[in-house]
Amino acid sequence: MMGCQSFQRLAAQLPYVSERQVYTTAHSMTDEALAAEISALVYANPFLEERIEHERRILGDAYIPSQAFWSLEPDLQRKSNIDLIAEKCAALVARYERAGAAVPDDVAIYFVYERHREAILELLEHGQPGQRVAFYSAFKSDVIRYLGDRADAAHLFACFFQVRRAFHHIFRNIIGRSLPAARLRAAVWQSIFTYDMRRFRRSVYARMGDVPTLITGPTGTGKELVARAIGLSRYVPFDERRERFSGDAAATFVGLNPSALSPTLIESELFGHRKGAFTGAIADHEGFLESTGLLGTVFLDEIGELDPALQVKLLRVIQTRTFQRLGDTTPRRFEGKIIAATNRDLAAEIRAGRFREDFFYRLCADTIATPPLHEQLSDDNELTHLVRFISARVAGEQEAEELSEEVMKAIERSPGRGYRWPGNFRELEQCVRSVMLRGSYEPSSSGTASDARQRIADSVVAGAFTADDLLRNYCTLLYAKTRNYSQVAEKLGVDRRTVRAKVDARLLEEL
């Protein structure tokens, strides 16, 4: 986990955590105060700073500061703050029982979860879809003992398993110890559970499929990993009578890239078709909107490439939750969730008439931005950490240390520690592979930037640009050189806000 100095820098950015609050010793906290802190911890986002504050207050001097961020590390198996809090919670429950007092609901919920945490983790990692959950009867007995009739055991079990799945998918797929990486993990958690987990557990869990998620960010920043973390972490009801979950969110996650297929094929894959609906439609076909079902997720990568006619059809699906197969008039219901991703500036695409504004506003209620790699490398140790992680994935844990050292030395030779990694994580991964195979890495000299500049010049000479096109391309070209909106505005004699609005994110990636 992050070192003590790194944590001190983080703590300095949390003004709501006073010195007195942070270092409250465990023995000075009353049972009522401890119960309140555990209650707050139950519903805290585990990837936000609030979780750090509650854990420090509960543990006092026993808190382990090196575990401030939940970030994938090789040494995570040692005793954690969570284990220490579980011990304190168990002792608190015992004191309530000895006194003949009812255990507060949230303390009981935390206690029951901790009693079955390892079994839930085992089910997540080694269980099979549709298998009977043998330990559920013991779980239900604990719910009845500590919560009585105040909780629905099957629903609580489904929530616990969802929390464990969500943490697993976020923790394993969104790596990095930087603040941008931590904030991304926290944003994904909120997309799954909202910011108010009490409301989620009461009722919203059944409505999350109605809210589309839009993921924005440059190419290679992990938008699909974010989509999978959300899609694979959806709420799955638990059938108490059969002691089995009623489905498998992982089995009904499907992805489609509109830029890779023709509009007709995309429409057929999404909506399905009847036999004879078009040339080659030799049988009825069930589309993704139909096959995913209640627990499913349809991931539309590069949504900015979607044909405007299909944008209209998808807009209707989101609005009415109904659709028809190609060549059919029978209305069918879409019950799953839509996640879309794009590396384009959709505001600019709307101004250019390539993306429907009404479609955008149906997508943007839940928006996540994936940060470029260079924003995460402000800490000198972050690049080393990421290279170490990728090396383990590429070459195996046994070779990870040696390979990561070779990669860091190769980067220092070329392209240098100050390199901005325009290909983001995808490029860094290829760098590790290149060093493993060739012993060195040289950034691509494919000429993408010069090609883009030549394309702009050719369009100007040919008179192919409108006035708006010309300003958009020129603003983007100048901004690519300076990375400073004010300097570009001064040079062009326009307002800084105009420059910011005109910079084309997609073109910027090519320059």
Secondary structure, DSSP 8 states (H G I E B T S, - for coil): ---HHHHHHHHTT-TTS-HHHHT--GGGS-HHHHHHHHHHHHTS-TTSHHHHHHHHHHHGGG--GGGSS----TTTTS--HHHHHHHHHHHHHHHHHHTT----HHHHHHHHHHHTHHHHHHHHHH--TT---TTHHHHHHHHHHHHGGGS-HHHHHHHHHHHHHHHHHHHHHS--SSHHHHHHHHHHHHHHH-S-HHHHHHTGGGTGGGS-EEEE--TTS-HHHHHHHHHTT----EETTTTEES--GGGGEEEE-GGGS-HHHHHHHHH-B-TTSSTT--S-B--HHHHS-TT-EEEETTGGGS-HHHHHHHHHHHHHSEE--BT----EE--SEEEEEESS-HHHHHHTTSS-HHHHHHHTTEEEE---HHHHTSSHHHHHHHHHHHHHHHH-HHHHHHHHHHHHHHHHHTT-TT---TTHHHHHHHHHHHHHHHS------S-HHHHHHHHHHHHHHTT---HHHHHHHHHHHHHHHH--HHHHHHHHTS-HHHHHHH--HHHHHH-
